[in-house]
Amino acid sequence: MSPNRAAEILPVPEPEIAIEPERYELRSKPFYNFELDRRDFVKIFGAGIAVFLVTKDAFAQQGESGGRRGGFGGEQIPKEISAWLHVNEDGAITVYTGKVEIGQNIRTSLAQAVAEEMHAPFQSIALVMGDTQLTPFDMGTFGSRSTPQMGTQLRHVASAACHILVDIAAKQWNVEPTRLVAANGKVTDPPSGRSLSYGQLARGRALAQVIPDTDPLVPQDKWTISGKPMLKVDGRDFVTGKHKYTPDLKLPGMLYGRVLRPDSFGATIASLDTSAAQAMPGVTVVRDGDFVGVAAPEPQTAEKALAAIHAEWKELPGQPSSSTVYDYLKANVETGGQGGRGGEGGGRPNSAGSMDAGLTAAQHKLDATYTVAYIQHVPLEPRTALAQWESEKLTVWTGTQRPFGVRDELKDAFHLDEKNVRVMVPDTGSAYGGKHTGECAVAAARLAKGAGRPVKLMYTREEEFTWAYFRPAGVIEIRSGMTADGTLTAWEFHNYNSGSSGIETPYAVENQLIAFHPTKYPLRQGSYRGLAATANIFARESHMDDLAKMAQLDPLAFRLKNLPNDDAGNRLRAVYQAAADKFGWATQKPTANHGFGIAGGTEKGGFVATCAEISVDPASGEVRVIRAVTAFECGAVVNPDGLRNQIIGGNIMGLGGALFEAIQFENGRILNPKLSKYRVPRFKDVPQTEAVLVDRRDIVPAGAGEVPLMAIAPAIGNAIAQATGKRLRALPMVPNGLKV
């Protein structure tokens, strides 16, 4: 298709889109008030039926660290009664959730779950997501929790709503509810042939009811909407440019913000001259301690004003560099900071048996060290926030995974009452764990308060690379032993800094010691898709391949031999076998500079195995991933197309960290803060990729946003080792090519 023809078909979006107040003010009052009476209810919802829930066991906690309500984990889900669903008089069903859509397609899969339990058309379901004024409190969209926790929550909500509607019809017709059938958005009485739509049953009513604990759900093997491929909700808007991301939003009188950045991390202002910037027409300079920013009528003016500020900085001396970071981490272990699977810090190491006994019984022993570099999230949409003050009330539109956490950051920064802060999250252009924090929102609000007008602040790509946080670097040490026939006897695993997620071995070994060691670290670091499981599985699966070679066993056979005969072991065995069968593992024969690798693991209720085929060009050192097959099992599959996209997308993302992504830094400065210097996977890097869905309808669904990408790096590394005889123990493995 010619570019001109494409332009005729796909409309070019305007650079900015004015916010439609009615879209966001549809219901402008919080509705989690237990004392809600009929008049208040009708004001908020209009006539119809709403369903309320006392939240209890549906949200089993998986917090990664302790914290107050609004933090990363460990919060107690509020015990107050919260509203989740509304049936309108026209039959439309609106669902409210604090989860956000950041490209993982949960808007679609959650709508499927509701439609299934409501026995309603999928098209009748609409979700309001990530609005702290309209949705119940939620810790955030992370940890692969949306499907197992929010999906389960909304299934119960929808099931209860359906039963309410059936009861209304039964009373209206004076019949027993058990003889009525709910289907396709209406309730029918088969003996009489009477039927009423959900909208008709909701008409003129303002009924609220608490969900019973025993409310039954549709069995997973009886699903008719969940479990089916379903097109992405509003998918056309995303591919045509109609969808409004935060950078597209615009308010009347809005200014554009820029923030003054120090020369290096930790630097403080020694002297500041803002006079030239303040003299520019329409420019407001805002200072709050070491925070300095400008707001101007146009982005270009804001850029010029920022450049006109003269600042001198007092820098922190002696900061480590990317070339010394691993030694730094080993030398700066936090005292008392050993931890096992129980958390990212604190606690005791996981241990069983005796390492001395295990090593004594071993005929083969192997010690190895693995390293993992700092990398960036590189979201398609850089951090952006649009802030507006109305008296002492603050509204912020921003792309974040934690709208309620950002609300709390804003509340604390400006000493506001919680009810006077509203955070709204338009469907966001990716995050990958990188948008937990609200510094962009706080900065936009500071500028808006100082300027007295709405301000939009959007990070440049360089700012995103430098001032957002990174996936932690880490050092992993493994000491192991096995018998002559390849049975593991000893396993000692130490992770320094990168984290404890996925740290436990899924393989059966009687004698083991596994510990995570928090350290001081030179760069700001935080969550990344999969947390530390990617690093830990890379180290473990690379090590397992070397042990298989020592035992003269096929890598797959060695893994299957050492898997326990329990539920988790059998589920991992199943994905290994599924990936190997699809890949044709048994028939693949390596040749010089051409190899095959396999790796797998489990985390967050998901089980993954990946086979990879690679080739190495001995002249250029280029490593090319030719083919990848990933088998994944996360219980019952809600949306096969969405899951397949998650698996393939995870593999593509994982290629970068496996092969070439790494942050270079020195003296508190990022040396490659732009895409021209930081390589992410390109079209030419993407292999032929196949996803094998292992659908377990007998198991409740788990999340799929993180686990699928965890096996691609070790599978590639194992294939390189097979092809060349070189074991690469550092991520990324070939940032500058492989010298063979």
MIGU-46527 format. One line per 3 residues: number of its first residue (from 0); for each residue z, x, y of C-alpha. Coordinates in steps of 0.1 Angstrom, whole numbers. Layout:
// residues N
NUM) Z,X,Y | ...
//
This chain:
// residues 740
0) 0,0,0 | -9,13,34 | 19,19,60
3) 2,-7,83 | 1,-33,55 | 38,-26,47
6) 47,-32,83 | 30,-65,82 | 51,-76,52
9) 85,-61,61 | 97,-69,96 | 111,-39,115
12) 148,-47,124 | 159,-45,160 | 181,-14,166
15) 211,-36,174 | 220,-72,166 | 243,-93,187
18) 273,-106,169 | 273,-143,164 | 308,-155,172
21) 306,-186,151 | 299,-165,121 | 332,-147,124
24) 352,-174,139 | 344,-200,113 | 381,-203,105
27) 401,-184,131 | 436,-190,118 | 454,-172,89
30) 460,-196,61 | 486,-179,39 | 514,-200,55
33) 536,-217,29 | 545,-244,54 | 510,-255,60
36) 510,-293,65 | 481,-317,62 | 471,-316,99
39) 471,-278,100 | 452,-277,68 | 424,-300,81
42) 421,-279,113 | 416,-247,93 | 395,-258,64
45) 381,-292,73 | 383,-319,47 | 381,-307,12
48) 400,-291,-16 | 417,-258,-14 | 435,-239,-42
51) 465,-218,-37 | 481,-192,-60 | 514,-175,-64
54) 502,-140,-72 | 519,-125,-102 | 506,-106,-132
57) 470,-108,-123 | 474,-77,-103 | 490,-51,-126
60) 496,-21,-104 | 476,11,-109 | 487,29,-78
63) 479,66,-75 | 508,73,-53 | 538,54,-40
66) 536,38,-6 | 544,9,17 | 524,-23,17
69) 490,-13,30 | 490,21,15 | 469,35,-14
72) 490,22,-43 | 524,11,-55 | 524,-19,-32
75) 539,-51,-43 | 513,-78,-40 | 528,-105,-16
78) 547,-133,-33 | 539,-158,-6 | 514,-185,-15
81) 479,-174,-5 | 446,-194,-2 | 417,-183,-23
84) 391,-211,-26 | 378,-241,-7 | 355,-269,-19
87) 337,-284,10 | 325,-320,13 | 289,-309,8
90) 298,-293,-25 | 297,-257,-11 | 324,-235,-26
93) 339,-207,-4 | 360,-180,-20 | 382,-156,0
96) 390,-121,-12 | 402,-89,5 | 378,-69,-16
99) 347,-55,2 | 311,-50,-7 | 301,-14,-3
102) 270,-14,-25 | 286,-19,-59 | 274,-56,-60
105) 308,-72,-65 | 298,-101,-42 | 274,-111,-69
108) 296,-105,-100 | 327,-122,-84 | 305,-152,-75
111) 294,-153,-111 | 330,-153,-123 | 338,-182,-100
114) 307,-202,-109 | 315,-198,-146 | 350,-211,-143
117) 341,-238,-118 | 311,-250,-140 | 292,-249,-107
120) 257,-236,-98 | 258,-199,-89 | 240,-207,-56
123) 268,-229,-45 | 293,-200,-43 | 298,-181,-11
126) 323,-152,-6 | 342,-143,25 | 353,-107,20
129) 374,-81,38 | 386,-101,68 | 423,-95,74
132) 426,-128,93 | 408,-150,67 | 414,-133,33
135) 446,-127,13 | 461,-93,14 | 445,-67,-9
138) 453,-31,-14 | 417,-21,-12 | 384,-17,-30
141) 390,14,-51 | 400,25,-86 | 375,2,-104
144) 399,-27,-99 | 376,-54,-85 | 363,-67,-118
147) 394,-65,-140 | 419,-76,-113 | 401,-96,-86
150) 377,-110,-112 | 405,-122,-133 | 423,-136,-103
153) 393,-156,-91 | 386,-168,-126 | 421,-184,-127
156) 416,-198,-92 | 382,-213,-100 | 394,-227,-133
159) 423,-244,-116 | 400,-258,-89 | 378,-273,-116
162) 408,-290,-133 | 419,-304,-99 | 384,-320,-95
165) 385,-334,-130 | 419,-349,-124 | 407,-365,-92
168) 378,-381,-110 | 400,-393,-138 | 424,-410,-114
171) 395,-426,-95 | 380,-440,-127 | 414,-446,-144
174) 405,-426,-175 | 420,-397,-194 | 409,-363,-180
177) 402,-351,-215 | 372,-373,-218 | 355,-360,-187
180) 330,-331,-185 | 326,-307,-156 | 292,-291,-154
183) 266,-281,-128 | 288,-289,-99 | 298,-324,-109
186) 322,-343,-131 | 307,-368,-156 | 322,-395,-178
189) 299,-395,-208 | 309,-429,-222 | 301,-447,-190
192) 275,-424,-176 | 293,-422,-143 | 293,-389,-124
195) 305,-375,-91 | 296,-342,-74 | 323,-318,-64
198) 314,-326,-28 | 320,-363,-34 | 353,-357,-51
201) 364,-334,-22 | 353,-359,5 | 381,-372,28
204) 408,-351,10 | 430,-323,20 | 446,-313,-12
207) 464,-281,-20 | 478,-272,-54 | 494,-242,-70
210) 476,-227,-100 | 494,-232,-133 | 503,-201,-153
213) 487,-216,-184 | 453,-225,-169 | 427,-217,-196
216) 396,-196,-189 | 362,-199,-204 | 361,-176,-235
219) 339,-146,-228 | 317,-154,-258 | 310,-188,-243
222) 299,-175,-209 | 267,-191,-195 | 266,-176,-160
225) 288,-145,-164 | 271,-120,-188 | 237,-129,-175
228) 214,-108,-151 | 217,-122,-116 | 199,-111,-85
231) 220,-95,-58 | 233,-121,-33 | 214,-117,-1
234) 194,-89,-17 | 163,-98,4 | 183,-92,36
237) 191,-57,25 | 156,-46,16 | 140,-63,47
240) 165,-49,72 | 179,-83,81 | 214,-74,69
243) 238,-65,97 | 257,-33,90 | 284,-22,115
246) 261,2,133 | 238,-29,140 | 264,-49,157
249) 266,-54,195 | 289,-72,219 | 282,-83,255
252) 292,-55,278 | 296,-30,250 | 299,7,256
255) 291,36,233 | 318,61,224 | 319,98,216
258) 349,119,206 | 356,155,217 | 360,177,186
261) 378,210,184 | 360,242,175 | 379,244,142
264) 404,225,120 | 439,225,134 | 429,237,169
267) 447,222,198 | 437,219,235 | 447,249,256
270) 429,237,288 | 407,207,296 | 384,199,325
273) 368,164,324 | 359,161,361 | 321,164,356
276) 321,137,329 | 343,114,350 | 319,117,379
279) 290,102,359 | 282,66,367 | 296,41,342
282) 315,68,322 | 351,64,312 | 371,94,299
285) 400,86,277 | 428,111,268 | 457,105,245
288) 474,137,236 | 448,159,218 | 425,129,215
291) 397,130,242 | 367,107,242 | 342,91,264
294) 326,57,267 | 293,50,284 | 267,23,288
297) 241,41,266 | 245,65,237 | 225,92,256
300) 249,90,286 | 279,92,263 | 264,124,247
303) 258,139,281 | 293,131,293 | 308,147,262
306) 288,178,268 | 300,180,304 | 336,183,293
309) 349,218,293 | 377,225,268 | 393,256,255
312) 410,255,222 | 439,273,205 | 428,279,170
315) 448,285,138 | 443,320,125 | 439,332,89
318) 424,301,73 | 408,306,38 | 371,303,31
321) 350,287,4 | 348,322,-12 | 385,326,-15
324) 396,290,-20 | 403,292,-57 | 426,322,-53
327) 443,303,-25 | 449,273,-46 | 465,293,-74
330) 486,312,-50 | 499,281,-32 | 513,258,-59
333) 538,233,-45 | 572,239,-60 | 583,212,-84
336) 549,198,-83 | 539,195,-120 | 526,161,-130
339) 509,146,-159 | 489,113,-160 | 517,96,-142
342) 504,104,-107 | 487,129,-85 | 520,146,-78
345) 555,148,-91 | 568,141,-126 | 568,163,-157
348) 539,177,-177 | 526,157,-206 | 535,175,-238
351) 536,170,-276 | 545,193,-304 | 546,230,-299
354) 518,251,-284 | 532,282,-302 | 529,264,-335
357) 495,250,-327 | 481,285,-318 | 498,301,-348
360) 480,276,-371 | 446,282,-353 | 419,304,-368
363) 398,301,-336 | 413,303,-301 | 396,300,-267
366) 409,305,-232 | 387,296,-202 | 389,289,-165
369) 368,263,-146 | 364,257,-109 | 353,227,-88
372) 341,230,-52 | 348,208,-22 | 320,183,-18
375) 313,155,7 | 308,118,0 | 276,116,20
378) 276,78,25 | 243,63,37 | 262,47,65
381) 283,71,85 | 317,59,97 | 313,33,125
384) 337,10,143 | 333,-16,170 | 365,-24,188
387) 373,-52,212 | 405,-60,230 | 414,-95,243
390) 447,-91,261 | 470,-77,234 | 448,-88,205
393) 426,-62,189 | 395,-70,167 | 377,-42,149
396) 345,-44,128 | 342,-13,105 | 330,-2,71
399) 361,6,51 | 374,2,16 | 409,-8,28
402) 407,-34,56 | 444,-42,54 | 453,-5,54
405) 431,1,85 | 448,-29,101 | 482,-13,95
408) 469,20,110 | 458,1,141 | 490,-18,143
411) 511,14,142 | 488,33,166 | 491,7,193
414) 525,-8,185 | 511,-42,179 | 523,-72,159
417) 503,-75,126 | 491,-109,136 | 474,-94,167
420) 451,-71,147 | 420,-83,129 | 398,-60,108
423) 364,-73,95 | 342,-54,71 | 305,-62,71
426) 289,-53,37 | 288,-16,40 | 263,11,33
429) 284,30,6 | 317,47,6 | 323,64,-28
432) 361,67,-21 | 355,83,13 | 363,53,36
435) 400,47,28 | 412,58,62 | 409,42,97
438) 405,71,121 | 372,59,134 | 386,24,140
441) 416,39,158 | 394,61,180 | 371,32,189
444) 401,11,198 | 415,38,220 | 382,41,238
447) 379,3,242 | 415,1,255 | 409,28,281
450) 375,15,292 | 386,-22,292 | 354,-31,274
453) 342,-33,238 | 333,2,224 | 312,11,194
456) 318,46,179 | 295,59,153 | 299,93,136
459) 270,116,137 | 260,131,103 | 276,164,114
462) 309,145,122 | 307,127,89 | 304,160,71
465) 331,177,91 | 358,152,101 | 358,129,71
468) 378,141,41 | 364,159,10 | 366,157,-27
471) 393,182,-36 | 384,217,-49 | 402,227,-80
474) 410,253,-106 | 413,242,-143 | 427,265,-170
477) 424,256,-207 | 439,273,-237 | 430,259,-271
480) 430,265,-309 | 415,250,-340 | 413,256,-377
483) 383,271,-395 | 369,236,-402 | 370,226,-365
486) 402,206,-364 | 420,210,-331 | 455,224,-334
489) 465,233,-298 | 454,221,-263 | 469,234,-231
492) 453,221,-198 | 463,229,-163 | 447,214,-132
495) 454,230,-98 | 449,207,-68 | 419,185,-78
498) 441,158,-95 | 453,142,-126 | 428,113,-132
501) 412,117,-166 | 434,147,-174 | 446,136,-208
504) 424,145,-237 | 410,116,-258 | 408,139,-288
507) 435,140,-315 | 456,172,-312 | 492,175,-324
510) 503,202,-301 | 494,199,-264 | 506,206,-229
513) 488,189,-200 | 499,194,-164 | 486,188,-129
516) 498,212,-102 | 496,200,-66 | 490,229,-41
519) 486,235,-5 | 450,230,4 | 428,243,33
522) 406,212,40 | 414,176,44 | 409,160,10
525) 411,126,-6 | 396,101,-30 | 361,106,-43
528) 343,84,-68 | 362,89,-101 | 389,110,-84
531) 396,141,-105 | 382,127,-137 | 348,143,-130
534) 364,177,-128 | 387,173,-157 | 361,159,-180
537) 336,186,-170 | 362,213,-180 | 373,196,-212
540) 338,187,-224 | 324,222,-216 | 353,237,-235
543) 347,213,-265 | 311,225,-267 | 322,261,-269
546) 347,253,-296 | 320,234,-315 | 299,266,-314
549) 328,287,-326 | 333,263,-355 | 295,262,-362
552) 295,225,-359 | 270,201,-341 | 286,192,-307
555) 285,155,-315 | 299,159,-350 | 327,181,-337
558) 337,155,-311 | 336,126,-337 | 356,147,-361
561) 384,151,-336 | 386,116,-322 | 416,96,-333
564) 412,65,-355 | 426,41,-330 | 412,16,-306
567) 405,41,-278 | 391,66,-302 | 368,40,-318
570) 356,28,-285 | 347,63,-274 | 331,69,-308
573) 310,39,-303 | 295,50,-270 | 289,85,-284
576) 270,70,-312 | 251,46,-290 | 240,74,-266
579) 231,97,-294 | 210,71,-312 | 191,61,-281
582) 185,97,-271 | 174,107,-306 | 202,134,-307
585) 197,142,-344 | 160,150,-340 | 162,171,-309
588) 157,208,-315 | 163,233,-286 | 138,260,-277
591) 140,289,-253 | 149,277,-218 | 149,241,-231
594) 181,224,-243 | 201,193,-250 | 237,185,-242
597) 262,157,-248 | 296,148,-232 | 319,118,-229
600) 352,105,-219 | 373,75,-209 | 392,65,-178
603) 402,32,-161 | 393,11,-192 | 358,24,-194
606) 342,46,-221 | 311,68,-214 | 289,92,-232
609) 258,110,-218 | 231,130,-234 | 210,152,-212
612) 178,172,-217 | 171,201,-194 | 146,229,-188
615) 150,262,-170 | 122,280,-152 | 129,317,-160
618) 108,329,-130 | 123,307,-103 | 157,299,-119
621) 152,262,-113 | 171,239,-136 | 154,206,-141
624) 171,176,-157 | 143,159,-176 | 161,130,-192
627) 195,114,-194 | 208,86,-216 | 242,71,-208
630) 260,46,-230 | 289,28,-213 | 314,3,-225
633) 338,-16,-201 | 346,-47,-222 | 326,-78,-216
636) 296,-72,-193 | 296,-96,-163 | 262,-87,-148
639) 240,-65,-169 | 216,-57,-141 | 244,-47,-118
642) 261,-26,-144 | 229,-9,-153 | 224,0,-116
645) 260,14,-114 | 253,36,-144 | 220,50,-132
648) 233,53,-96 | 263,72,-109 | 242,96,-128
651) 220,103,-98 | 251,109,-76 | 266,131,-103
654) 236,153,-103 | 245,166,-69 | 280,177,-77
657) 268,191,-111 | 239,213,-98 | 241,221,-61
660) 265,202,-38 | 292,224,-23 | 309,226,11
663) 308,260,27 | 336,268,51 | 352,298,69
666) 378,302,96 | 384,264,98 | 347,256,103
669) 322,238,81 | 291,260,77 | 267,234,63
672) 275,201,81 | 241,185,79 | 216,174,52
675) 193,202,61 | 219,226,48 | 237,205,22
678) 215,194,-6 | 220,161,-22 | 198,148,-51
681) 162,141,-40 | 136,120,-57 | 121,150,-74
684) 155,158,-89 | 160,124,-106 | 154,125,-143
687) 142,97,-165 | 174,78,-170 | 183,51,-195
690) 215,31,-195 | 228,17,-228 | 252,-13,-223
693) 278,-16,-250 | 288,-53,-245 | 323,-61,-259
696) 327,-98,-254 | 360,-96,-272 | 375,-74,-245
699) 383,-84,-209 | 360,-67,-184 | 370,-34,-168
702) 355,-18,-137 | 323,3,-137 | 321,19,-103
705) 335,53,-113 | 334,62,-150 | 296,62,-156
708) 291,94,-135 | 318,114,-152 | 298,128,-182
711) 266,139,-165 | 278,173,-153 | 292,185,-186
714) 262,171,-205 | 239,192,-182 | 262,222,-185
717) 262,220,-223 | 224,217,-223 | 221,248,-201
720) 243,267,-225 | 223,256,-254 | 190,266,-237
723) 201,299,-223 | 233,310,-240 | 250,310,-206
726) 282,290,-201 | 285,279,-165 | 321,270,-157
729) 319,263,-119 | 307,231,-102 | 282,232,-88
732) 265,251,-116 | 233,263,-100 | 235,260,-62
735) 210,289,-59 | 192,285,-92 | 199,301,-126
738) 190,337,-133 | 180,339,-169
//
